[in-house]
Amino acid sequence: MPALVLKDVPTILSRFIEHWSATNAALAPKSLVLRGGYGVAQLTIDRATFEANQTSVTESENTTETASEQRRTLRKSLRERIRQFRAALLSDFAETEFASAAPTIPLITAGDAAWSKALTDLADLWTRLNSADLEDFTAPLTLVGGYTVAQLIADTAALTAASHTLKEGEQASKNLRRTRDSHLKTVQAQLVRYRKAVLNRLPEGHALLASLPGLE
């Protein structure tokens, strides 16, 4: 059974609801109810359920996209701070032990583990540098704009939070899509049954047979 195109689902369900109501009118005082008691009222509820599920998916995906952009922005900013710190080490502390321990600059797309290691190394090295007794150096070391190690730690915490939000959002979106798709598959099966039931209930040549909605 081919999957329905999501953007078309509300329209398709509305067409079936309209047709089912007309069929019930044609069969009055009886009505068309599928096995298990599934009727037009249940289909109407399922349309509302699908729309609610789709809204939940959209909202979750929007939250995930926002978290992804926030993480990217923070990574871009922190990557520049790592570059500035490395430049300071290689220019002002080239003859010290700190220069050889300069942290690596991870790619924007690197995994969370690589970013965590780079930023942990940076904070540790920066803190030790600030505590070192070095000639011609007055602690603390600050980067462009007066950026301090305390601000680095705060930005690192913000990055960690954004990464967690992103991971949780991706999982939530996956679960919501699974719920939506499972429900829709069940509804689609009922629509297939309805089409067959109409062919069985109405006489050949009936106008409602010609207007029987399709699943595309």
TORPA-4810 file (N, C-alpha, C, O; in nm, 3 decimals):
<nodes>
NODE_1_0.086_-0.119_0.000_0.000_0.000_0.000_0.089_0.124_0.000_0.159_0.150_0.098_M
NODE_2_0.087_0.200_-0.109_0.175_0.319_-0.118_0.147_0.418_-0.006_0.032_0.435_0.037_P
NODE_3_0.253_0.484_0.041_0.236_0.583_0.147_0.169_0.708_0.092_0.193_0.748_-0.022_A
NODE_4_0.084_0.769_0.173_0.020_0.893_0.133_0.118_1.009_0.140_0.208_1.010_0.225_L
NODE_5_0.102_1.106_0.052_0.183_1.227_0.056_0.131_1.313_0.171_0.014_1.351_0.173_V
NODE_6_0.217_1.343_0.266_0.173_1.406_0.390_0.095_1.535_0.368_-0.008_1.558_0.432_L
NODE_7_0.143_1.619_0.277_0.077_1.747_0.257_-0.064_1.732_0.201_-0.147_1.822_0.213_K
NODE_8_-0.091_1.616_0.139_-0.222_1.593_0.080_-0.320_1.523_0.174_-0.439_1.514_0.144_D
NODE_9_-0.271_1.474_0.286_-0.354_1.393_0.374_-0.479_1.465_0.424_-0.588_1.408_0.415_V
NODE_10_-0.471_1.590_0.476_-0.593_1.656_0.524_-0.700_1.667_0.416_-0.818_1.648_0.443_P
NODE_11_-0.658_1.698_0.294_-0.754_1.710_0.184_-0.816_1.575_0.151_-0.936_1.565_0.130_T
NODE_12_-0.733_1.471_0.147_-0.783_1.337_0.116_-0.883_1.292_0.222_-0.990_1.240_0.190_I
NODE_13_-0.849_1.312_0.348_-0.939_1.270_0.456_-1.071_1.349_0.451_-1.177_1.292_0.476_L
NODE_14_-1.063_1.476_0.418_-1.185_1.557_0.408_-1.274_1.507_0.295_-1.397_1.504_0.309_S
NODE_15_-1.213_1.468_0.184_-1.291_1.414_0.072_-1.362_1.285_0.111_-1.477_1.263_0.075_R
NODE_16_-1.292_1.200_0.185_-1.354_1.075_0.228_-1.466_1.101_0.328_-1.570_1.035_0.323_F
NODE_17_-1.446_1.196_0.418_-1.549_1.228_0.516_-1.674_1.280_0.445_-1.787_1.241_0.478_I
NODE_18_-1.654_1.368_0.349_-1.767_1.423_0.273_-1.839_1.313_0.196_-1.962_1.307_0.195_E
NODE_19_-1.762_1.225_0.132_-1.822_1.118_0.053_-1.894_1.018_0.143_-2.003_0.972_0.111_H
NODE_20_-1.832_0.986_0.257_-1.892_0.890_0.351_-2.024_0.944_0.404_-2.122_0.870_0.417_W
NODE_21_-2.028_1.073_0.434_-2.152_1.135_0.482_-2.260_1.126_0.376_-2.377_1.099_0.407_S
NODE_22_-2.222_1.149_0.251_-2.318_1.140_0.141_-2.365_0.996_0.122_-2.482_0.972_0.092_A
NODE_23_-2.277_0.903_0.139_-2.313_0.761_0.128_-2.412_0.723_0.237_-2.509_0.652_0.211_T
NODE_24_-2.387_0.770_0.359_-2.481_0.743_0.468_-2.618_0.801_0.440_-2.720_0.740_0.472_N
NODE_25_-2.620_0.919_0.380_-2.748_0.981_0.344_-2.820_0.896_0.240_-2.942_0.881_0.245_A
NODE_26_-2.743_0.841_0.145_-2.803_0.759_0.040_-2.854_0.626_0.095_-2.949_0.569_0.041_A
NODE_27_-2.791_0.576_0.200_-2.829_0.447_0.258_-2.930_0.461_0.371_-2.977_0.360_0.424_L
NODE_28_-2.966_0.584_0.408_-3.056_0.607_0.522_-3.185_0.526_0.506_-3.235_0.511_0.395_A
NODE_29_-3.236_0.474_0.614_-3.199_0.499_0.756_-3.075_0.420_0.803_-3.032_0.436_0.917_P
NODE_30_-3.018_0.338_0.717_-2.897_0.268_0.754_-2.776_0.358_0.728_-2.789_0.467_0.672_K
NODE_31_-2.660_0.312_0.769_-2.536_0.386_0.741_-2.424_0.285_0.719_-2.434_0.169_0.760_S
NODE_32_-2.319_0.331_0.656_-2.206_0.243_0.627_-2.109_0.245_0.745_-2.047_0.347_0.774_L
NODE_33_-2.098_0.133_0.811_-2.004_0.118_0.922_-1.918_-0.004_0.894_-1.970_-0.113_0.868_V
NODE_34_-1.788_0.014_0.899_-1.697_-0.096_0.872_-1.688_-0.189_0.991_-1.727_-0.155_1.103_L
NODE_35_-1.636_-0.307_0.966_-1.620_-0.403_1.074_-1.532_-0.344_1.184_-1.432_-0.278_1.158_R
NODE_36_-1.572_-0.368_1.307_-1.503_-0.307_1.420_-1.569_-0.178_1.464_-1.522_-0.112_1.557_G
NODE_37_-1.679_-0.141_1.396_-1.753_-0.020_1.434_-1.693_0.108_1.382_-1.723_0.216_1.433_G
NODE_38_-1.608_0.098_1.280_-1.543_0.219_1.228_-1.635_0.288_1.128_-1.672_0.230_1.026_Y
NODE_39_-1.671_0.413_1.161_-1.760_0.489_1.074_-1.706_0.627_1.045_-1.590_0.656_1.074_G
NODE_40_-1.788_0.711_0.987_-1.744_0.844_0.948_-1.706_0.928_1.070_-1.619_1.015_1.061_V
NODE_41_-1.771_0.904_1.183_-1.736_0.980_1.304_-1.594_0.948_1.347_-1.518_1.037_1.387_A
NODE_42_-1.556_0.819_1.339_-1.420_0.780_1.376_-1.318_0.838_1.279_-1.209_0.877_1.319_Q
NODE_43_-1.356_0.843_1.152_-1.266_0.901_1.053_-1.246_1.050_1.079_-1.135_1.102_1.062_L
NODE_44_-1.351_1.118_1.120_-1.340_1.261_1.152_-1.244_1.282_1.270_-1.164_1.375_1.270_T
NODE_45_-1.255_1.194_1.369_-1.163_1.201_1.484_-1.020_1.174_1.438_-0.926_1.240_1.482_I
NODE_46_-1.004_1.078_1.349_-0.870_1.044_1.300_-0.809_1.159_1.219_-0.688_1.179_1.221_D
NODE_47_-0.893_1.233_1.148_-0.840_1.350_1.077_-0.784_1.451_1.177_-0.675_1.504_1.156_R
NODE_48_-0.857_1.476_1.284_-0.809_1.569_1.388_-0.682_1.515_1.454_-0.591_1.592_1.485_A
NODE_49_-0.676_1.385_1.475_-0.557_1.323_1.535_-0.437_1.339_1.444_-0.328_1.372_1.491_T
NODE_50_-0.456_1.315_1.315_-0.345_1.332_1.221_-0.295_1.476_1.223_-0.174_1.499_1.228_F
NODE_51_-0.387_1.571_1.218_-0.347_1.712_1.216_-0.271_1.749_1.344_-0.174_1.824_1.339_E
NODE_52_-0.315_1.695_1.458_-0.245_1.721_1.585_-0.106_1.658_1.582_-0.008_1.719_1.626_A
NODE_53_-0.098_1.535_1.532_0.032_1.467_1.521_0.127_1.543_1.430_0.245_1.559_1.461_N
NODE_54_0.074_1.591_1.318_0.158_1.663_1.223_0.207_1.794_1.282_0.321_1.835_1.260_Q
NODE_55_0.120_1.860_1.358_0.160_1.984_1.424_0.271_1.958_1.525_0.366_2.035_1.535_T
NODE_56_0.259_1.849_1.599_0.362_1.813_1.697_0.495_1.786_1.630_0.600_1.827_1.680_S
NODE_57_0.491_1.717_1.516_0.615_1.689_1.441_0.678_1.818_1.394_0.799_1.838_1.409_V
NODE_58_0.597_1.907_1.337_0.648_2.034_1.286_0.710_2.117_1.398_0.819_2.171_1.381_T
NODE_59_0.642_2.127_1.511_0.694_2.205_1.624_0.825_2.145_1.676_0.919_2.218_1.708_E
NODE_60_0.830_2.012_1.683_0.952_1.945_1.731_1.068_1.967_1.634_1.181_1.991_1.677_S
NODE_61_1.040_1.958_1.506_1.145_1.980_1.406_1.194_2.124_1.408_1.313_2.150_1.388_E
NODE_62_1.103_2.218_1.431_1.144_2.358_1.442_1.235_2.380_1.562_1.334_2.453_1.554_N
NODE_63_1.200_2.316_1.674_1.284_2.325_1.794_1.422_2.267_1.768_1.523_2.322_1.811_T
NODE_64_1.425_2.156_1.697_1.552_2.091_1.665_1.637_2.179_1.573_1.758_2.191_1.592_T
NODE_65_1.573_2.239_1.475_1.646_2.327_1.382_1.703_2.447_1.457_1.815_2.490_1.429_E
NODE_66_1.626_2.501_1.552_1.675_2.614_1.630_1.795_2.574_1.714_1.893_2.649_1.721_T
NODE_67_1.789_2.457_1.777_1.900_2.409_1.858_2.023_2.382_1.772_2.136_2.408_1.813_A
NODE_68_2.000_2.331_1.652_2.111_2.304_1.560_2.182_2.433_1.520_2.305_2.439_1.514_S
NODE_69_2.102_2.537_1.493_2.160_2.665_1.455_2.232_2.729_1.573_2.337_2.791_1.556_E
NODE_70_2.175_2.715_1.693_2.239_2.770_1.812_2.373_2.700_1.837_2.472_2.765_1.871_Q
NODE_71_2.375_2.569_1.820_2.500_2.496_1.840_2.604_2.539_1.738_2.721_2.557_1.772_R
NODE_72_2.561_2.555_1.614_2.654_2.596_1.509_2.711_2.736_1.539_2.830_2.759_1.521_R
NODE_73_2.626_2.827_1.584_2.670_2.963_1.615_2.771_2.962_1.730_2.874_3.030_1.723_T
NODE_74_2.742_2.884_1.833_2.834_2.875_1.947_2.966_2.811_1.906_3.073_2.855_1.948_L
NODE_75_2.958_2.708_1.824_3.081_2.643_1.778_3.166_2.739_1.695_3.288_2.744_1.709_R
NODE_76_3.101_2.815_1.610_3.175_2.910_1.528_3.246_3.012_1.615_3.362_3.045_1.591_K
NODE_77_3.175_3.064_1.717_3.234_3.163_1.807_3.349_3.102_1.888_3.454_3.164_1.901_S
NODE_78_3.329_2.983_1.940_3.431_2.918_2.022_3.551_2.875_1.938_3.665_2.876_1.985_L
NODE_79_3.525_2.839_1.816_3.637_2.804_1.727_3.730_2.924_1.707_3.852_2.908_1.701_R
NODE_80_3.671_3.042_1.696_3.751_3.163_1.683_3.829_3.191_1.811_3.942_3.238_1.805_E
NODE_81_3.768_3.163_1.927_3.839_3.184_2.054_3.957_3.087_2.067_4.062_3.124_2.120_R
NODE_82_3.941_2.965_2.020_4.052_2.871_2.023_4.165_2.922_1.934_4.283_2.914_1.969_I
NODE_83_4.128_2.974_1.817_4.229_3.028_1.725_4.304_3.144_1.790_4.426_3.152_1.782_R
NODE_84_4.229_3.232_1.855_4.293_3.347_1.920_4.386_3.302_2.033_4.495_3.357_2.050_Q
NODE_85_4.344_3.204_2.109_4.426_3.155_2.220_4.554_3.091_2.166_4.662_3.114_2.220_F
NODE_86_4.541_3.013_2.062_4.659_2.950_2.002_4.756_3.058_1.951_4.878_3.046_1.968_R
NODE_87_4.701_3.161_1.889_4.785_3.268_1.838_4.859_3.338_1.951_4.976_3.374_1.938_A
NODE_88_4.789_3.358_2.065_4.852_3.421_2.181_4.966_3.334_2.235_5.072_3.386_2.270_A
NODE_89_4.944_3.204_2.241_5.047_3.114_2.291_5.170_3.117_2.201_5.284_3.127_2.248_L
NODE_90_5.146_3.109_2.070_5.257_3.099_1.976_5.332_3.231_1.958_5.447_3.233_1.915_L
NODE_91_5.265_3.342_1.993_5.333_3.470_1.978_5.394_3.521_2.108_5.507_3.571_2.108_S
NODE_92_5.321_3.508_2.219_5.366_3.566_2.345_5.425_3.463_2.442_5.493_3.500_2.539_D
NODE_93_5.399_3.336_2.416_5.448_3.232_2.509_5.519_3.120_2.433_5.515_3.003_2.472_F
NODE_94_5.585_3.159_2.323_5.646_3.059_2.234_5.754_2.978_2.303_5.776_2.862_2.267_A
NODE_95_5.821_3.036_2.400_5.933_2.966_2.465_5.890_2.890_2.590_5.974_2.838_2.663_E
NODE_96_5.762_2.883_2.615_5.715_2.817_2.736_5.653_2.681_2.704_5.632_2.647_2.588_T
NODE_97_5.626_2.605_2.808_5.564_2.473_2.793_5.422_2.483_2.739_5.368_2.388_2.683_E
NODE_98_5.362_2.599_2.756_5.223_2.615_2.716_5.207_2.614_2.564_5.105_2.567_2.513_F
NODE_99_5.305_2.665_2.492_5.294_2.673_2.347_5.283_2.536_2.284_5.207_2.516_2.189_A
NODE_100_5.357_2.441_2.336_5.354_2.306_2.278_5.226_2.230_2.311_5.198_2.127_2.251_S
NODE_101_5.150_2.282_2.406_5.025_2.216_2.446_4.902_2.285_2.388_4.790_2.260_2.433_A
NODE_102_4.922_2.370_2.289_4.810_2.445_2.230_4.700_2.351_2.184_4.728_2.252_2.116_A
NODE_103_4.574_2.377_2.220_4.463_2.288_2.183_4.436_2.291_2.033_4.461_2.392_1.966_P
NODE_104_4.385_2.181_1.982_4.351_2.172_1.841_4.222_2.249_1.815_4.142_2.273_1.906_T
NODE_105_4.202_2.288_1.689_4.080_2.360_1.649_3.988_2.261_1.576_4.017_2.225_1.462_I
NODE_106_3.881_2.218_1.639_3.792_2.120_1.574_3.713_2.182_1.460_3.687_2.302_1.458_P
NODE_107_3.675_2.097_1.366_3.587_2.143_1.259_3.449_2.175_1.316_3.408_2.120_1.418_L
NODE_108_3.379_2.264_1.249_3.243_2.298_1.291_3.157_2.172_1.298_3.072_2.158_1.386_I
NODE_109_3.180_2.081_1.205_3.098_1.960_1.194_3.151_1.843_1.276_3.096_1.733_1.269_T
NODE_110_3.257_1.865_1.354_3.313_1.756_1.435_3.211_1.710_1.540_3.118_1.782_1.574_A
NODE_111_3.232_1.589_1.589_3.141_1.534_1.690_3.152_1.606_1.823_3.247_1.679_1.847_G
NODE_112_3.053_1.583_1.908_3.051_1.648_2.040_3.173_1.610_2.122_3.225_1.693_2.198_D
NODE_113_3.220_1.486_2.109_3.335_1.441_2.187_3.460_1.522_2.153_3.537_1.559_2.241_A
NODE_114_3.479_1.548_2.022_3.596_1.626_1.979_3.588_1.768_2.032_3.688_1.825_2.075_A
NODE_115_3.469_1.825_2.030_3.452_1.961_2.081_3.472_1.967_2.232_3.534_2.060_2.284_W
NODE_116_3.419_1.868_2.302_3.435_1.864_2.448_3.582_1.856_2.486_3.626_1.924_2.579_S
NODE_117_3.656_1.773_2.416_3.799_1.758_2.447_3.875_1.888_2.421_3.956_1.931_2.503_K
NODE_118_3.850_1.949_2.305_3.921_2.072_2.270_3.893_2.183_2.371_3.985_2.255_2.411_A
NODE_119_3.767_2.197_2.411_3.732_2.305_2.503_3.778_2.276_2.646_3.813_2.368_2.720_L
NODE_120_3.777_2.151_2.684_3.829_2.114_2.816_3.979_2.140_2.823_4.029_2.194_2.922_T
NODE_121_4.048_2.101_2.716_4.193_2.127_2.710_4.221_2.277_2.715_4.315_2.321_2.782_D
NODE_122_4.141_2.353_2.644_4.161_2.499_2.639_4.140_2.560_2.777_4.223_2.639_2.823_L
NODE_123_4.031_2.525_2.844_4.003_2.582_2.976_4.111_2.545_3.076_4.153_2.627_3.157_A
NODE_124_4.157_2.420_3.070_4.260_2.375_3.163_4.392_2.449_3.139_4.456_2.496_3.233_D
NODE_125_4.430_2.459_3.012_4.557_2.524_2.978_4.552_2.673_3.013_4.648_2.729_3.065_L
NODE_126_4.439_2.734_2.983_4.422_2.878_3.010_4.428_2.905_3.160_4.491_3.000_3.205_W
NODE_127_4.362_2.820_3.238_4.362_2.836_3.384_4.503_2.820_3.440_4.545_2.897_3.526_T
NODE_128_4.576_2.721_3.391_4.713_2.700_3.439_4.805_2.814_3.397_4.896_2.853_3.471_R
NODE_129_4.781_2.867_3.277_4.861_2.980_3.229_4.840_3.102_3.319_4.935_3.173_3.352_L
NODE_130_4.716_3.126_3.357_4.685_3.240_3.443_4.752_3.228_3.580_4.778_3.329_3.647_N
NODE_131_4.778_3.104_3.622_4.839_3.082_3.754_4.991_3.071_3.748_5.057_3.062_3.851_S
NODE_132_5.047_3.072_3.625_5.192_3.052_3.609_5.269_3.179_3.641_5.221_3.291_3.624_A
NODE_133_5.388_3.158_3.688_5.479_3.270_3.717_5.574_3.284_3.598_5.678_3.218_3.590_D
NODE_134_5.536_3.370_3.505_5.612_3.385_3.381_5.665_3.528_3.370_5.601_3.624_3.413_L
NODE_135_5.780_3.538_3.312_5.842_3.669_3.292_5.762_3.752_3.193_5.714_3.701_3.092_E
NODE_136_5.748_3.878_3.223_5.678_3.974_3.136_5.531_3.934_3.112_5.476_3.963_3.005_D
NODE_137_5.470_3.871_3.207_5.328_3.834_3.192_5.253_3.868_3.320_5.290_3.824_3.429_F
NODE_138_5.149_3.945_3.303_5.062_3.979_3.415_4.926_3.913_3.391_4.853_3.948_3.298_T
NODE_139_4.893_3.818_3.475_4.766_3.746_3.461_4.649_3.838_3.497_4.668_3.934_3.573_A
NODE_140_4.528_3.812_3.445_4.498_3.695_3.361_4.512_3.727_3.212_4.509_3.844_3.172_P
NODE_141_4.526_3.623_3.131_4.527_3.640_2.987_4.384_3.662_2.939_4.293_3.588_2.976_L
NODE_142_4.365_3.764_2.856_4.234_3.787_2.794_4.252_3.791_2.644_4.358_3.826_2.593_T
NODE_143_4.147_3.754_2.575_4.150_3.755_2.429_4.081_3.880_2.376_4.045_3.970_2.453_L
NODE_144_4.062_3.886_2.247_4.001_4.004_2.183_3.869_4.040_2.252_3.784_3.953_2.275_V
NODE_145_3.853_4.168_2.283_3.730_4.214_2.348_3.728_4.189_2.497_3.623_4.202_2.561_G
NODE_146_3.845_4.153_2.555_3.850_4.127_2.698_3.792_3.993_2.738_3.754_3.973_2.854_G
NODE_147_3.784_3.901_2.644_3.726_3.769_2.666_3.811_3.692_2.766_3.932_3.682_2.750_Y
NODE_148_3.747_3.635_2.870_3.819_3.568_2.978_3.792_3.418_2.980_3.703_3.368_2.910_T
NODE_149_3.869_3.348_3.061_3.849_3.204_3.074_3.713_3.175_3.138_3.653_3.072_3.111_V
NODE_150_3.666_3.266_3.224_3.533_3.247_3.284_3.424_3.252_3.178_3.328_3.175_3.183_A
NODE_151_3.440_3.342_3.081_3.343_3.349_2.971_3.352_3.225_2.884_3.251_3.177_2.834_Q
NODE_152_3.472_3.173_2.866_3.489_3.049_2.791_3.413_2.935_2.858_3.344_2.859_2.791_L
NODE_153_3.425_2.924_2.988_3.356_2.817_3.060_3.205_2.832_3.048_3.133_2.732_3.033_I
NODE_154_3.156_2.955_3.056_3.012_2.979_3.041_2.964_2.944_2.901_2.859_2.883_2.884_A
NODE_155_3.042_2.982_2.800_3.005_2.952_2.661_3.012_2.802_2.633_2.933_2.748_2.555_D
NODE_156_3.106_2.735_2.697_3.117_2.590_2.682_2.993_2.521_2.741_2.940_2.426_2.683_T
NODE_157_2.947_2.571_2.856_2.826_2.517_2.918_2.705_2.539_2.827_2.619_2.452_2.815_A
NODE_158_2.700_2.656_2.764_2.589_2.686_2.672_2.593_2.592_2.552_2.489_2.547_2.504_A
NODE_159_2.713_2.563_2.503_2.728_2.472_2.390_2.683_2.331_2.429_2.615_2.264_2.352_L
NODE_160_2.722_2.288_2.546_2.682_2.155_2.593_2.530_2.146_2.603_2.471_2.045_2.565_T
NODE_161_2.468_2.251_2.655_2.322_2.252_2.668_2.255_2.247_2.531_2.157_2.176_2.512_A
NODE_162_2.308_2.324_2.436_2.252_2.325_2.300_2.266_2.188_2.235_2.175_2.143_2.165_A
NODE_163_2.379_2.123_2.258_2.402_1.990_2.201_2.304_1.889_2.259_2.250_1.805_2.187_S
NODE_164_2.279_1.897_2.391_2.183_1.808_2.454_2.042_1.833_2.401_1.968_1.739_2.373_H
NODE_165_2.007_1.960_2.388_1.874_1.994_2.335_1.857_1.941_2.194_1.750_1.892_2.158_T
NODE_166_1.963_1.951_2.115_1.957_1.903_1.977_1.937_1.752_1.973_1.853_1.702_1.898_L
NODE_167_2.013_1.679_2.053_2.001_1.533_2.054_1.863_1.490_2.101_1.801_1.401_2.043_K
NODE_168_1.815_1.553_2.207_1.683_1.520_2.258_1.575_1.555_2.157_1.478_1.481_2.140_E
NODE_169_1.592_1.668_2.088_1.496_1.710_1.987_1.493_1.616_1.869_1.386_1.586_1.816_G
NODE_170_1.608_1.569_1.826_1.615_1.475_1.714_1.545_1.344_1.749_1.474_1.287_1.666_E
NODE_171_1.565_1.297_1.872_1.498_1.174_1.914_1.349_1.194_1.928_1.270_1.108_1.889_Q
NODE_172_1.309_1.309_1.983_1.166_1.339_1.999_1.098_1.347_1.862_0.988_1.295_1.844_A
NODE_173_1.163_1.412_1.767_1.106_1.423_1.632_1.091_1.286_1.568_0.992_1.258_1.501_S
NODE_174_1.191_1.202_1.588_1.186_1.066_1.533_1.068_0.989_1.591_0.996_0.921_1.518_K
NODE_175_1.049_0.999_1.722_0.938_0.929_1.788_0.803_0.983_1.742_0.709_0.907_1.720_N
NODE_176_0.793_1.115_1.727_0.667_1.176_1.684_0.634_1.139_1.540_0.518_1.115_1.507_L
NODE_177_0.736_1.133_1.454_0.712_1.090_1.316_0.666_0.946_1.311_0.578_0.910_1.232_R
NODE_178_0.724_0.862_1.397_0.684_0.722_1.402_0.538_0.709_1.445_0.462_0.630_1.387_R
NODE_179_0.498_0.787_1.546_0.359_0.784_1.592_0.265_0.832_1.483_0.161_0.770_1.458_T
NODE_180_0.301_0.942_1.417_0.218_0.995_1.308_0.202_0.895_1.196_0.091_0.871_1.148_R
NODE_181_0.313_0.837_1.153_0.310_0.746_1.038_0.236_0.617_1.069_0.167_0.563_0.983_D
NODE_182_0.250_0.568_1.193_0.180_0.446_1.232_0.029_0.469_1.233_-0.048_0.386_1.185_S
NODE_183_-0.011_0.582_1.289_-0.153_0.617_1.291_-0.207_0.633_1.150_-0.315_0.585_1.118_H
NODE_184_-0.132_0.702_1.065_-0.177_0.727_0.929_-0.191_0.597_0.850_-0.282_0.583_0.769_L
NODE_185_-0.102_0.504_0.874_-0.108_0.375_0.804_-0.237_0.303_0.840_-0.300_0.240_0.755_K
NODE_186_-0.276_0.311_0.969_-0.401_0.248_1.013_-0.521_0.315_0.949_-0.615_0.247_0.906_T
NODE_187_-0.520_0.447_0.941_-0.630_0.521_0.879_-0.638_0.488_0.730_-0.747_0.469_0.676_V
NODE_188_-0.524_0.481_0.664_-0.523_0.449_0.522_-0.587_0.313_0.495_-0.659_0.295_0.397_Q
NODE_189_-0.561_0.219_0.582_-0.620_0.086_0.566_-0.773_0.094_0.575_-0.844_0.023_0.504_A
NODE_190_-0.822_0.182_0.662_-0.967_0.200_0.673_-1.025_0.264_0.546_-1.136_0.231_0.504_Q
NODE_191_-0.949_0.354_0.486_-0.996_0.416_0.361_-1.005_0.314_0.248_-1.098_0.318_0.167_L
NODE_192_-0.910_0.224_0.245_-0.913_0.117_0.144_-1.036_0.029_0.165_-1.103_-0.008_0.069_V
NODE_193_-1.065_-0.002_0.291_-1.182_-0.084_0.323_-1.311_-0.010_0.286_-1.407_-0.070_0.238_R
NODE_194_-1.311_0.122_0.310_-1.430_0.200_0.278_-1.459_0.195_0.128_-1.573_0.175_0.086_Y
NODE_195_-1.355_0.213_0.048_-1.375_0.211_-0.097_-1.437_0.079_-0.141_-1.528_0.078_-0.224_R
NODE_196_-1.390_-0.032_-0.086_-1.445_-0.163_-0.122_-1.588_-0.179_-0.072_-1.672_-0.238_-0.139_K
NODE_197_-1.616_-0.124_0.048_-1.750_-0.135_0.105_-1.851_-0.057_0.023_-1.964_-0.102_0.004_A
NODE_198_-1.813_0.059_-0.027_-1.905_0.140_-0.108_-1.941_0.066_-0.236_-2.057_0.065_-0.277_V
NODE_199_-1.842_0.003_-0.298_-1.868_-0.073_-0.420_-1.966_-0.187_-0.396_-2.039_-0.229_-0.485_L
NODE_200_-1.965_-0.235_-0.272_-2.052_-0.347_-0.236_-2.192_-0.301_-0.196_-2.288_-0.376_-0.209_N
NODE_201_-2.203_-0.178_-0.145_-2.331_-0.131_-0.091_-2.418_-0.056_-0.192_-2.541_-0.060_-0.184_R
NODE_202_-2.356_0.012_-0.286_-2.433_0.095_-0.379_-2.451_0.025_-0.513_-2.363_-0.049_-0.558_L
NODE_203_-2.565_0.048_-0.576_-2.592_-0.019_-0.705_-2.505_0.038_-0.818_-2.461_0.152_-0.813_P
NODE_204_-2.482_-0.044_-0.917_-2.402_-0.003_-1.033_-2.463_0.122_-1.097_-2.585_0.130_-1.115_E
NODE_205_-2.377_0.217_-1.131_-2.423_0.340_-1.195_-2.459_0.451_-1.098_-2.492_0.562_-1.140_G
NODE_206_-2.452_0.424_-0.968_-2.484_0.527_-0.869_-2.381_0.640_-0.877_-2.262_0.617_-0.897_H
NODE_207_-2.430_0.763_-0.862_-2.343_0.881_-0.876_-2.228_0.879_-0.775_-2.119_0.928_-0.804_A
NODE_208_-2.253_0.824_-0.658_-2.147_0.822_-0.556_-2.033_0.726_-0.589_-1.923_0.739_-0.536_L
NODE_209_-2.060_0.632_-0.677_-1.952_0.544_-0.722_-1.857_0.620_-0.814_-1.736_0.599_-0.812_L
NODE_210_-1.912_0.708_-0.894_-1.830_0.786_-0.986_-1.747_0.889_-0.912_-1.642_0.930_-0.960_A
NODE_211_-1.793_0.932_-0.795_-1.723_1.035_-0.719_-1.642_0.978_-0.603_-1.594_1.052_-0.517_S
NODE_212_-1.626_0.846_-0.601_-1.553_0.781_-0.493_-1.410_0.835_-0.490_-1.338_0.822_-0.588_L
NODE_213_-1.369_0.895_-0.379_-1.234_0.955_-0.374_-1.122_0.851_-0.378_-1.137_0.738_-0.331_P
NODE_214_-1.011_0.893_-0.434_-0.894_0.807_-0.439_-0.797_0.837_-0.326_-0.823_0.924_-0.243_G
NODE_215_-0.687_0.765_-0.323_-0.588_0.781_-0.215_-0.468_0.861_-0.260_-0.362_0.856_-0.197_L
NODE_216_-0.481_0.934_-0.369_-0.371_1.019_-0.416_-0.421_1.161_-0.434_-0.344_1.249_-0.473_E
</nodes>
